[in-house]
Amino acid sequence: DIVTFSDNIAAQVVHHYPSARGKVTTVSPGVDVDRFSPDKSHPELAQSYGLGENQKVFLYVGRLSAEKNLEHLIEAFSKLKCKDNVLFLVGEGDHQYFLERRCRELGIEDRVVFAGYQDDPSSFYALAHFFVLPTLYEGFGLVYLESLSSGVPCIGYAGDLTATTEIIKDGVNGFVVYDPTPVALSQAMTQACNLKKFEYQQMSQNARNIAVENYNWEQFVRRVLSLSFGSKR
């Protein structure tokens, strides 16, 4: 038997290896719902970055490399009509210099924070209002789970090579972008900015509930053990 983290990867396996049909099982990974929790606030971090009370924080966590498609995110961010917001990029990589230069070209360098690699990014999730993953190829996206568990709605591209629609329910715990362009991504981010307070609170609660109910480690272990003993669900 073959075990994958997402139905998308399972479909890719079968596409490339037709003989695997009927032998692939999806077991979604888990997330530490105690470590990544909306109950943990970090006001000192917000203060250290000089964030205003009404500023919206968009967040990306991951490598700063070309395959992560971060140029799309930066261009989408530059197109936002609502300007009282900040984009945090948490991570490091060989694409950082290019991205910093692109921010200067777009005139948004004062609203984009390159926060570097963080051993524990949970404090940045606690700081964020929305998480954005602009990748066009993503087998699952564990950062989605960290974000949802933190009560932070997610925005990401759908596609044949992503598991976005398996994790994000459009308008429920975030926004799914079906057109893989900076313009469409910017429209989704603008829609996020324009949520009323009660709408955002509901979406945030949905994000947390979905993470706790569907992606806890106990559930993952039970699924894996059931496979080990030959009894599939």
C-alpha positions in Angstrom: 0.0 0.0 0.0 1.0 3.6 -0.6 0.2 6.4 1.9 0.0 10.0 0.9 -0.8 13.2 2.8 -3.4 14.5 0.3 -5.9 13.3 -2.3 -4.1 15.5 -4.7 -0.8 13.6 -4.3 -2.7 10.4 -4.4 -4.2 11.4 -7.8 -0.7 12.3 -9.1 0.7 8.9 -8.0 -2.1 7.1 -9.8 -1.6 9.3 -12.9 2.1 8.5 -13.2 1.7 4.9 -12.0 -1.6 3.5 -13.1 -0.8 0.1 -11.4 -1.1 1.9 -8.0 -4.9 2.5 -8.5 -6.7 1.1 -5.5 -3.5 0.9 -3.5 -3.2 4.5 -2.4 -4.6 5.8 0.9 -4.7 9.4 2.1 -3.8 10.1 5.7 -3.8 13.9 6.4 -1.0 15.0 8.8 -1.7 16.7 12.1 -0.8 19.9 13.9 0.1 20.8 17.5 -3.1 22.5 18.4 -1.7 23.6 21.8 1.4 25.2 20.4 -0.5 26.9 17.5 -3.4 28.5 19.3 -5.4 31.7 19.0 -5.2 32.0 22.8 -1.5 32.9 22.7 -1.0 36.6 22.0 2.3 38.4 21.7 1.7 42.1 22.1 5.5 42.7 22.6 6.1 41.4 19.0 3.5 43.7 17.5 5.0 46.6 19.5 8.6 45.7 18.3 7.4 46.1 14.7 5.4 49.2 15.4 2.1 47.8 14.3 -0.9 49.9 14.7 -4.1 48.6 16.3 -6.1 48.7 13.0 -3.4 47.4 10.7 -4.2 44.1 8.9 -1.2 41.6 8.9 -0.8 39.2 6.0 1.7 36.4 6.7 3.8 33.9 4.7 5.9 31.3 6.4 8.4 29.2 4.4 11.4 29.3 2.2 12.1 32.4 0.2 12.8 30.5 -3.0 11.6 30.8 -6.6 9.3 27.8 -6.5 7.3 29.4 -3.7 6.0 32.0 -6.2 6.4 34.8 -3.8 6.7 37.4 -6.6 3.0 36.8 -7.1 2.3 37.5 -3.4 4.3 40.7 -3.5 2.7 42.0 -6.7 -0.8 41.1 -5.3 0.0 42.9 -2.1 1.1 46.0 -4.0 -2.3 46.1 -5.8 -4.4 46.2 -2.6 -6.7 49.2 -2.4 -6.7 49.1 1.4 -3.2 50.4 2.3 -3.3 50.0 6.1 -1.8 46.6 6.1 1.6 44.9 6.4 3.0 41.7 4.8 5.4 39.6 6.9 7.6 37.1 5.1 9.0 34.6 7.7 11.8 32.5 6.3 15.0 32.7 4.4 16.3 31.7 1.0 18.2 32.6 -2.1 15.3 34.6 -3.6 15.3 37.2 -0.8 17.5 39.7 -2.6 15.3 39.6 -5.7 12.1 40.0 -3.6 13.5 42.9 -1.6 14.4 44.6 -4.9 10.9 43.9 -6.3 9.4 45.5 -3.2 11.5 48.7 -3.8 10.4 48.7 -7.5 6.7 48.5 -6.4 7.2 51.1 -3.7 6.0 48.8 -0.9 9.3 48.2 0.9 8.0 50.1 4.0 5.0 47.7 4.3 6.8 44.4 3.7 8.8 42.9 6.6 11.4 40.2 5.9 11.4 38.6 9.4 14.0 35.9 8.6 14.1 32.3 9.8 12.2 31.7 13.0 12.7 28.5 15.1 9.2 29.0 16.5 6.9 30.9 14.1 3.9 30.5 16.4 4.2 34.1 17.6 4.0 35.3 14.0 0.8 33.3 13.4 -0.6 34.9 16.6 0.3 38.3 15.1 -1.4 37.7 11.7 -4.9 38.3 10.5 -4.5 36.2 7.2 -2.1 33.7 6.0 -1.2 33.6 2.2 0.4 30.7 0.4 1.0 31.6 -3.3 2.6 28.3 -4.4 1.4 26.6 -7.6 2.7 23.2 -6.5 2.1 22.2 -2.9 1.6 18.5 -2.0 -0.2 19.5 1.2 0.9 22.6 3.0 1.6 22.0 6.7 1.8 25.8 7.2 -1.9 25.9 6.3 -2.6 23.7 9.4 -0.4 25.8 11.6 -2.3 28.9 10.5 -5.8 27.4 10.9 -4.9 26.1 14.3 -3.9 29.6 15.3 -7.3 30.8 14.2 -5.9 32.6 11.1 -7.9 32.2 7.9 -5.9 31.2 4.8 -5.7 32.3 1.2 -4.2 30.2 -1.5 -4.2 29.1 -5.1 -6.3 26.1 -6.2 -4.9 23.9 -9.0 -4.1 20.5 -10.2 -0.9 20.4 -8.3 -2.1 21.8 -4.9 -4.2 20.4 -2.1 -5.6 23.8 -1.3 -9.2 22.9 -1.8 -8.9 19.9 0.5 -7.9 22.2 3.4 -9.4 25.6 2.6 -13.2 26.0 2.2 -13.8 29.2 0.3 -15.5 31.7 2.4 -15.5 29.4 5.5 -12.0 29.3 6.8 -10.3 31.4 4.1 -10.4 32.1 0.4 -9.5 29.9 -2.5 -8.1 31.6 -5.6 -8.9 29.7 -8.8 -7.1 32.0 -11.2 -3.3 31.7 -10.6 -2.6 35.4 -11.2 -1.5 38.3 -8.9 -4.6 40.2 -9.9 -6.9 37.4 -8.7 -4.8 36.9 -5.5 -5.0 40.6 -4.8 -8.8 40.4 -5.2 -9.0 37.7 -2.6 -6.8 39.6 -0.2 -9.0 42.7 -0.7 -12.0 40.6 0.0 -10.3 39.5 3.2 -9.5 43.1 4.2 -13.2 44.0 3.7 -14.6 41.4 6.0 -16.8 42.9 8.7 -15.6 42.3 12.2 -18.2 39.6 13.0 -17.5 37.9 9.6 -13.8 37.7 10.4 -14.4 36.4 13.9 -16.6 33.6 12.5 -14.0 32.7 9.8 -11.3 32.7 12.5 -13.3 30.4 14.7 -14.1 28.1 11.7 -10.3 27.9 11.0 -9.6 26.9 14.6 -12.5 24.4 14.7 -11.5 22.7 11.5 -7.9 22.3 12.6 -8.9 20.8 16.0 -11.5 18.5 14.6 -9.8 17.3 11.4 -6.1 17.7 11.8 -5.1 16.7 15.4 -2.2 14.3 15.9 -4.3 11.8 17.8 -6.5 11.3 14.7 -3.4 10.9 12.5 -2.0 8.2 14.8 -5.3 6.3 14.8 -5.4 6.3 11.0 -1.8 5.2 10.7 -2.2 2.4 13.3 -5.4 1.2 11.5 -3.4 0.9 8.3 -0.6 -0.9 10.1 -3.1 -3.6 11.1 -4.6 -3.8 7.7 -8.0 -2.3 8.4 -8.6 0.7 6.2 -11.2 3.4 6.7 
